[in-house]
Amino acid sequence: DSERYVEQLLDLFTKFSTLVKEAFNDDPRFLTSRDKAFKQVVNDTSVFRLELPSKQKGVGSKTQPESRCPELLANYCDMLLRKTPLSKKSTSDEIESRLKDVLLVLKYVQNKDVFMRYHKAHLTRRLILDSSADSEKEENMVEWLRDVGMPADYVNKLARMFQDVKVSEDLNQQFKDSHRNKGTLADSINIKILNAGAWARGSERVQVSLPLELEDFIPEVEEFYRQKHNGRKLQWYHHMSNGTITFSNMAGKFDLDVTTFQMAVLFAWNQRPFDKISFENLRLATELPDAELRRTLWSLVNFPKLKRQVLLCAPEVKTPKEFDDSTQFWVNQEFSLIKNNRIQKRGKLNLVGRLQLSTEKSKEEDNESIVQLRILRTQEAIVKIMKMRKRITNAQLQTELVEILKNMFLPSKKMIKEQIEWLIEHKYMKRDKENINVFIYMA
């Protein structure tokens, strides 16, 4: 529970800050002790633990535990910035105060790069799904991150994301104007043209067979964009897209907010609503990878807190891994929304949930990419120090390295040693022949 965890952390910090102020008049020795203790609490791995690969991809599989505090802080920020019960019951001033409190806690976190990764993922989700509670607060948060010393390249990417959204709004309007009175989908489609460097990683793209209505529309978008920006190429990230479809049955008519993958699955029944379709045939129809198809079907047969599911299956299963090629799926013709124990004839249901903007592998890939980026940052910082110093002792190198990287993460002695060895092997630096604890820069 991110909310309880962060609020208890803040209560703890406030309690002891008040004690030091009122009982000891903010004596520097007590402030230092408070800071040291609080740093130990937020970086503790005994309760909340995040497992990261300990080595480069493909080399060893052991994990090293880290505190989940930065992830939970990012989740809490998301709850404040997104349209949630927490943000709805809080005033604008209360939200601002809590966000600044989070940044206060972040100061004590050793591995801020984990917070950056999760915060950016949540921001991506909010901007694409238009689920921000307050766009002004969103942009303020970027500047507050800059003010507390977050790396410039990270903050600049966040700022670029907001620019892309604003440019996309203008481009959308131009596209709608150019297709007015042509009887196309233009009026009901919202296109976001996003800079790949600021938003996504190429490995996340997932193959899917779109409904014909969308498939036929894509070339129109591409031609319009080509006329505006000759030489640029669009890549479609369907797993980051969503839409609203209308579901009709004997019970009523319902608008369903769905991911593109859910849409592709449900459209398999568009022309044959009473048919049963096997898992194997759905895989052929949607062209989705096995893991994504399982996850998508599970969200339609077992959506949390929904009394009547959109799809039914046989035989019944307890996990998506139990689906096999012969598992049969069909549309629940008795599907409806139930409110206060009464069946509703109309309504809207959001089926997107936490499926959106992530793939089955992305969590694991995120953790691997955190480690990969740490390795690169460590190598860059060592080379920067060596270039400036030309000759340096091991102890001095480690001290300066930690100082450079402290706003991102705290490199372990093992990682520093491994990257020094890598740089020596690749002729960036060498050991002094007379003193192995002294390094010399090689131009």
C-alpha positions as CSV (number, residue, x, y, z in Angstrom):
1,D,0.0,0.0,0.0
2,S,2.0,3.0,-1.3
3,E,-0.3,5.5,0.4
4,R,0.1,4.1,3.9
5,Y,3.8,3.4,3.5
6,V,4.6,7.0,2.3
7,E,2.3,8.7,4.8
8,Q,3.8,6.7,7.7
9,L,7.3,7.7,6.5
10,L,6.3,11.3,6.4
11,D,4.7,11.1,9.9
12,L,8.0,9.5,11.2
13,F,10.1,12.2,9.7
14,T,7.8,15.0,11.0
15,K,7.7,13.5,14.5
16,F,11.5,13.4,14.9
17,S,12.1,16.7,13.2
18,T,9.7,18.3,15.7
19,L,11.5,16.5,18.5
20,V,14.9,17.7,17.4
21,K,13.6,21.3,16.9
22,E,11.7,21.7,20.2
23,A,13.9,19.7,22.5
24,F,17.3,20.4,21.0
25,N,16.8,23.6,19.1
26,D,17.9,22.0,15.8
27,D,21.3,21.1,17.2
28,P,23.4,20.1,14.1
29,R,24.6,16.9,15.9
30,F,21.0,15.7,16.4
31,L,20.0,16.8,12.8
32,T,22.8,14.7,11.5
33,S,21.7,11.7,13.6
34,R,18.1,12.1,12.4
35,D,19.2,12.2,8.8
36,K,21.4,9.2,9.2
37,A,18.6,7.2,10.8
38,F,16.0,8.3,8.2
39,K,18.4,7.4,5.4
40,Q,18.7,3.9,6.9
41,V,14.9,3.5,7.1
42,V,14.2,4.5,3.5
43,N,17.0,2.3,2.1
44,D,16.1,-0.7,4.3
45,T,15.6,-4.0,2.4
46,S,14.2,-6.2,5.1
47,V,10.5,-5.4,4.5
48,F,10.0,-4.0,1.0
49,R,12.5,-5.4,-1.5
50,L,13.2,-4.9,-5.1
51,E,15.3,-7.5,-6.9
52,L,17.6,-6.3,-9.7
53,P,20.0,-8.4,-11.8
54,S,23.4,-8.1,-10.3
55,K,25.3,-8.3,-13.5
56,Q,25.1,-7.3,-17.2
57,K,22.4,-9.1,-19.2
58,G,23.3,-12.7,-20.0
59,V,26.1,-12.8,-17.4
60,G,25.0,-14.5,-14.2
61,S,21.4,-14.5,-12.9
62,K,21.8,-13.6,-9.2
63,T,19.9,-10.7,-7.9
64,Q,20.8,-8.0,-5.4
65,P,18.1,-6.7,-3.1
66,E,17.3,-3.0,-3.0
67,S,14.7,-1.0,-1.1
68,R,11.4,-0.6,-2.8
69,C,11.0,2.9,-1.3
70,P,11.7,4.7,-4.6
71,E,9.1,2.6,-6.4
72,L,6.5,3.2,-3.7
73,L,7.3,7.0,-3.7
74,A,6.6,7.0,-7.5
75,N,3.4,5.1,-7.0
76,Y,2.3,7.6,-4.4
77,C,3.0,10.5,-6.7
78,D,0.9,8.8,-9.4
79,M,-2.0,8.5,-6.9
80,L,-1.8,12.3,-6.2
81,L,-1.4,13.3,-9.9
82,R,-3.9,10.9,-11.5
83,K,-7.7,11.0,-11.1
84,T,-8.0,8.7,-8.1
85,P,-10.0,8.8,-4.8
86,L,-6.9,10.2,-3.1
87,S,-6.5,13.1,-5.5
88,K,-10.3,13.8,-5.6
89,K,-10.6,14.1,-1.8
90,S,-7.5,16.4,-1.6
91,T,-7.4,20.1,-2.2
92,S,-4.8,21.6,-4.7
93,D,-2.7,22.9,-1.9
94,E,-2.8,19.6,-0.1
95,I,-1.6,17.8,-3.2
96,E,1.2,20.3,-3.7
97,S,2.3,19.9,-0.1
98,R,2.3,16.1,-0.3
99,L,4.3,16.1,-3.6
100,K,6.9,18.4,-2.0
101,D,7.0,16.0,1.0
102,V,7.8,13.1,-1.4
103,L,10.7,15.1,-2.8
104,L,11.9,15.6,0.8
105,V,11.9,11.9,1.4
106,L,13.6,11.3,-2.1
107,K,16.6,13.3,-0.8
108,Y,17.4,10.4,1.5
109,V,16.9,7.6,-1.1
110,Q,20.2,6.2,-2.4
111,N,18.9,4.8,-5.7
112,K,16.9,7.7,-7.2
113,D,17.2,6.1,-10.7
114,V,14.5,3.6,-9.7
115,F,12.2,6.4,-8.7
116,M,12.9,8.1,-12.1
117,R,12.1,4.9,-14.0
118,Y,8.7,4.4,-12.3
119,H,7.8,8.1,-12.2
120,K,8.3,8.3,-16.0
121,A,6.3,5.1,-16.6
122,H,3.4,6.6,-14.6
123,L,3.6,9.9,-16.3
124,T,3.6,8.2,-19.7
125,R,0.4,6.4,-18.7
126,R,-1.3,9.5,-17.4
127,L,-0.5,11.6,-20.5
128,I,-1.6,8.9,-23.0
129,L,-4.8,8.0,-21.1
130,D,-5.6,11.7,-20.4
131,S,-5.9,10.7,-16.7
132,S,-4.1,13.6,-15.1
133,A,-6.0,15.3,-12.3
134,D,-4.3,18.6,-12.9
135,S,-2.0,19.4,-15.9
136,E,-0.5,22.4,-14.2
137,K,0.6,20.3,-11.2
138,E,2.1,17.8,-13.7
139,E,4.4,20.4,-15.2
140,N,5.2,21.9,-11.8
141,M,6.4,18.5,-10.7
142,V,8.9,18.4,-13.5
143,E,10.4,21.8,-12.3
144,W,10.4,20.6,-8.7
145,L,12.4,17.5,-9.7
146,R,14.8,19.9,-11.5
147,D,15.1,22.0,-8.3
148,V,16.0,19.1,-6.1
149,G,18.9,18.1,-8.3
150,M,17.5,15.3,-10.6
151,P,19.7,14.8,-13.6
152,A,19.2,17.3,-16.4
153,D,18.8,14.7,-19.2
154,Y,16.0,13.0,-17.2
155,V,14.1,16.2,-16.4
156,N,14.5,17.4,-20.0
157,K,12.9,14.2,-21.3
158,L,9.9,14.7,-19.1
159,A,9.6,18.3,-20.3
160,R,9.8,17.0,-23.9
161,M,6.9,14.6,-23.2
162,F,4.6,17.6,-22.4
163,Q,5.7,19.4,-25.5
164,D,4.9,16.3,-27.6
165,V,1.4,16.2,-26.2
166,K,0.7,19.9,-27.0
167,V,2.1,19.5,-30.5
168,S,-0.1,16.4,-31.0
169,E,-3.2,18.3,-30.0
170,D,-2.6,20.9,-32.8
171,L,-1.8,18.1,-35.3
172,N,-5.0,16.3,-34.4
173,Q,-7.1,19.4,-35.0
174,Q,-5.4,19.9,-38.4
175,F,-6.1,16.2,-39.3
176,K,-9.7,16.4,-38.3
177,D,-10.2,19.6,-40.3
178,S,-8.6,18.0,-43.4
179,H,-11.0,15.0,-43.1
180,R,-14.2,16.9,-42.3
181,N,-17.2,15.7,-44.2
182,K,-15.4,12.7,-45.6
183,G,-17.3,10.2,-43.5
184,T,-14.1,8.7,-41.9
185,L,-13.1,7.9,-38.4
186,A,-11.1,11.1,-38.1
187,D,-13.5,12.8,-35.7
188,S,-13.4,9.9,-33.2
189,I,-9.7,9.3,-33.3
190,N,-7.1,11.0,-31.2
191,I,-3.5,10.5,-32.5
192,K,-0.4,11.2,-30.4
193,I,2.8,11.7,-32.3
194,L,5.5,11.1,-29.7
195,N,9.3,11.4,-29.8
196,A,10.7,7.8,-29.4
197,G,13.8,9.0,-27.5
198,A,11.7,10.7,-24.8
199,W,8.9,8.1,-24.5
200,A,9.5,4.5,-25.4
201,R,12.0,1.8,-26.2
202,G,11.9,-0.1,-29.5
203,S,11.9,-3.5,-27.9
204,E,8.4,-2.9,-26.5
205,R,6.6,-2.9,-29.9
206,V,4.2,-5.9,-30.2
207,Q,2.6,-7.4,-33.3
208,V,-1.2,-7.4,-33.4
209,S,-3.8,-7.7,-36.2
210,L,-6.0,-4.6,-35.9
211,P,-9.7,-4.5,-36.7
212,L,-10.1,-3.6,-40.4
213,E,-11.7,-0.2,-39.5
214,L,-8.4,0.8,-37.8
215,E,-6.1,-1.0,-40.2
216,D,-7.5,0.8,-43.2
217,F,-7.3,4.2,-41.5
218,I,-3.5,4.0,-40.7
219,P,-2.3,4.8,-44.2
220,E,-4.4,8.0,-44.1
221,V,-2.7,9.1,-40.9
222,E,0.8,8.3,-42.4
223,E,0.1,10.2,-45.6
224,F,-1.1,13.2,-43.7
225,Y,2.0,13.2,-41.5
226,R,4.4,12.7,-44.5
227,Q,3.0,15.8,-46.1
228,K,3.6,17.8,-43.0
229,H,7.0,16.3,-42.2
230,N,8.7,14.8,-45.2
231,G,11.5,12.4,-44.3
232,R,10.1,11.4,-40.9
233,K,8.8,7.9,-40.3
234,L,6.0,6.8,-37.9
235,Q,6.2,3.6,-35.9
236,W,3.0,2.4,-34.3
237,Y,3.0,1.4,-30.6
238,H,-0.3,-0.4,-30.4
239,H,0.2,-1.6,-26.9
240,M,0.2,2.1,-25.8
241,S,-3.2,2.7,-27.5
242,N,-6.7,2.4,-26.3
243,G,-10.3,3.1,-27.4
244,T,-14.0,2.9,-26.6
245,I,-16.3,0.3,-28.2
246,T,-20.0,-0.2,-27.8
247,F,-21.2,-3.6,-26.5
248,S,-24.8,-4.5,-27.2
249,N,-26.8,-7.5,-26.0
250,M,-30.3,-8.3,-24.7
251,A,-29.5,-6.6,-21.4
252,G,-28.6,-3.2,-22.8
253,K,-25.9,-1.1,-24.4
254,F,-22.6,-0.4,-22.8
255,D,-19.5,1.6,-23.7
256,L,-16.3,-0.3,-22.9
257,D,-12.9,1.5,-22.6
258,V,-10.4,-1.1,-23.8
259,T,-6.8,-1.5,-24.8
260,T,-6.0,-2.1,-28.5
261,F,-5.2,-5.8,-27.6
262,Q,-8.6,-6.2,-25.9
263,M,-10.3,-4.5,-28.9
264,A,-8.5,-6.9,-31.3
265,V,-9.8,-9.9,-29.3
266,L,-13.4,-8.7,-28.9
267,F,-13.6,-7.9,-32.6
268,A,-13.2,-11.6,-33.3
269,W,-16.9,-11.9,-32.3
270,N,-18.1,-8.7,-34.2
271,Q,-19.6,-10.7,-37.1
272,R,-20.5,-13.8,-35.1
273,P,-21.5,-12.8,-31.6
274,F,-22.8,-16.3,-30.5
275,D,-19.8,-18.4,-31.7
276,K,-17.4,-20.2,-29.4
277,I,-13.7,-19.5,-30.5
278,S,-10.7,-21.5,-29.3
279,F,-7.5,-20.0,-27.8
280,E,-5.6,-21.3,-30.9
281,N,-8.0,-19.5,-33.3
282,L,-7.9,-16.3,-31.3
283,R,-4.1,-16.4,-31.6
284,L,-4.4,-16.8,-35.3
285,A,-7.0,-14.0,-35.6
286,T,-5.2,-11.5,-33.4
287,E,-1.6,-12.4,-34.2
288,L,-0.8,-11.5,-30.6
289,P,2.2,-13.2,-28.9
290,D,1.2,-16.0,-26.5
291,A,1.9,-14.2,-23.3
292,E,0.0,-11.0,-24.4
293,L,-3.0,-13.0,-25.6
294,R,-3.2,-14.9,-22.3
295,R,-3.0,-11.6,-20.3
296,T,-5.6,-9.9,-22.5
297,L,-8.1,-12.8,-22.4
298,W,-7.6,-13.1,-18.6
299,S,-8.6,-9.4,-18.3
300,L,-11.8,-10.1,-20.1
301,V,-12.8,-13.3,-18.3
302,N,-11.7,-12.3,-14.8
303,F,-11.8,-8.6,-14.5
304,P,-11.6,-7.6,-10.7
305,K,-14.9,-6.7,-9.0
306,L,-17.0,-7.3,-12.1
307,K,-20.0,-9.5,-11.2
308,R,-20.7,-10.4,-14.9
309,Q,-17.6,-10.8,-17.1
310,V,-17.5,-9.8,-20.8
311,L,-16.2,-13.2,-21.9
312,L,-16.7,-16.7,-20.5
313,C,-14.5,-19.7,-21.0
314,A,-14.5,-23.5,-20.7
315,P,-13.0,-25.3,-18.9
316,E,-12.8,-22.7,-16.1
317,V,-9.2,-21.8,-15.1
318,K,-7.6,-20.1,-12.1
319,T,-4.7,-18.5,-13.9
320,P,-4.0,-17.4,-17.5
321,K,-1.2,-20.0,-17.8
322,E,-3.9,-22.7,-17.7
323,F,-5.4,-21.7,-21.0
324,D,-4.5,-24.2,-23.7
325,D,-5.1,-24.3,-27.5
326,S,-8.5,-26.0,-27.0
327,T,-9.9,-23.6,-24.4
328,Q,-13.1,-22.2,-25.7
329,F,-14.2,-18.5,-25.3
330,W,-17.5,-16.9,-26.0
331,V,-19.3,-13.6,-25.4
332,N,-21.4,-13.5,-22.2
333,Q,-24.8,-12.5,-23.6
334,E,-26.0,-11.9,-20.0
335,F,-23.2,-9.3,-19.4
336,S,-24.4,-6.1,-17.8
337,L,-23.3,-3.6,-15.2
338,I,-24.8,-4.1,-11.7
339,K,-25.2,-1.1,-9.4
340,N,-26.8,-1.3,-5.9
341,N,-27.9,-4.9,-6.9
342,R,-29.8,-3.6,-9.8
343,I,-29.1,-4.4,-13.5
344,Q,-28.2,-1.3,-15.5
345,K,-29.4,-1.1,-19.1
346,R,-26.7,1.5,-20.0
347,G,-23.3,2.4,-18.6
348,K,-19.6,2.7,-19.1
349,L,-16.9,0.4,-18.0
350,N,-13.1,0.9,-18.0
351,L,-11.4,-2.4,-18.8
352,V,-8.0,-0.8,-19.4
353,G,-6.8,-1.0,-15.8
354,R,-3.1,-1.6,-15.3
355,L,-2.7,-3.5,-18.5
356,Q,-2.1,-0.4,-20.5
357,L,1.4,0.7,-21.6
358,S,3.2,-2.3,-20.5
359,T,4.0,-5.7,-22.0
360,E,4.5,-9.0,-20.3
361,K,8.3,-8.6,-20.4
362,S,8.5,-4.9,-19.6
363,K,8.9,-5.2,-15.8
364,E,11.9,-7.6,-16.2
365,E,13.3,-5.4,-19.0
366,D,12.8,-2.3,-16.9
367,N,14.9,-3.9,-14.1
368,E,17.6,-5.0,-16.6
369,S,17.7,-1.5,-18.2
370,I,18.2,0.1,-14.8
371,V,21.3,-2.0,-14.3
372,Q,22.5,-1.4,-17.8
373,L,22.1,2.3,-17.4
374,R,24.0,2.2,-14.1
375,I,26.9,0.4,-15.8
376,L,27.0,3.0,-18.5
377,R,26.8,5.9,-16.1
378,T,29.5,4.4,-13.9
379,Q,31.8,3.9,-17.0
380,E,31.1,7.5,-18.2
381,A,31.8,9.0,-14.8
382,I,35.1,7.1,-14.4
383,V,36.3,8.2,-17.9
384,K,35.3,11.8,-17.1
385,I,37.3,11.7,-13.8
386,M,40.3,10.0,-15.5
387,K,40.3,12.5,-18.3
388,M,40.4,15.4,-15.9
389,R,42.8,14.0,-13.3
390,K,45.1,11.9,-15.7
391,R,46.5,10.1,-12.6
392,I,44.5,9.2,-9.5
393,T,44.5,6.8,-6.6
394,N,41.8,4.1,-6.2
395,A,40.4,5.8,-3.0
396,Q,40.2,9.2,-4.6
397,L,38.6,7.8,-7.7
398,Q,35.9,6.0,-5.7
399,T,35.2,9.2,-3.6
400,E,34.8,11.4,-6.7
401,L,32.7,8.8,-8.5
402,V,30.2,8.6,-5.7
403,E,30.0,12.4,-5.6
404,I,29.2,12.5,-9.4
405,L,26.6,9.7,-9.3
406,K,24.9,10.5,-5.9
407,N,21.9,12.2,-7.5
408,M,21.1,9.0,-9.5
409,F,22.3,6.0,-7.5
410,L,25.0,4.7,-5.1
411,P,27.3,2.4,-7.0
412,S,28.4,-0.7,-5.1
413,K,32.1,-1.3,-4.6
414,K,31.6,-4.5,-6.7
415,M,30.2,-2.5,-9.6
416,I,33.0,0.1,-9.4
417,K,35.6,-2.7,-9.4
418,E,34.0,-4.5,-12.4
419,Q,33.8,-1.3,-14.5
420,I,37.4,-0.3,-13.7
421,E,38.5,-3.7,-14.9
422,W,36.3,-3.3,-18.0
423,L,37.8,0.1,-18.8
424,I,41.4,-1.3,-18.2
425,E,40.6,-4.2,-20.5
426,H,39.4,-1.8,-23.3
427,K,42.4,0.5,-22.9
428,Y,40.7,3.5,-21.4
429,M,43.0,3.5,-18.4
430,K,45.8,1.4,-16.9
431,R,47.4,0.6,-13.5
432,D,50.6,2.3,-12.5
433,K,53.4,-0.4,-12.8
434,E,54.9,0.7,-9.5
435,N,51.6,1.1,-7.5
436,I,48.6,-1.0,-8.4
437,N,46.3,1.4,-6.4
438,V,47.0,4.2,-8.8
439,F,45.3,4.5,-12.2
440,I,46.6,6.4,-15.3
441,Y,44.4,7.7,-18.1
442,M,45.1,6.5,-21.6
443,A,44.2,9.0,-24.3
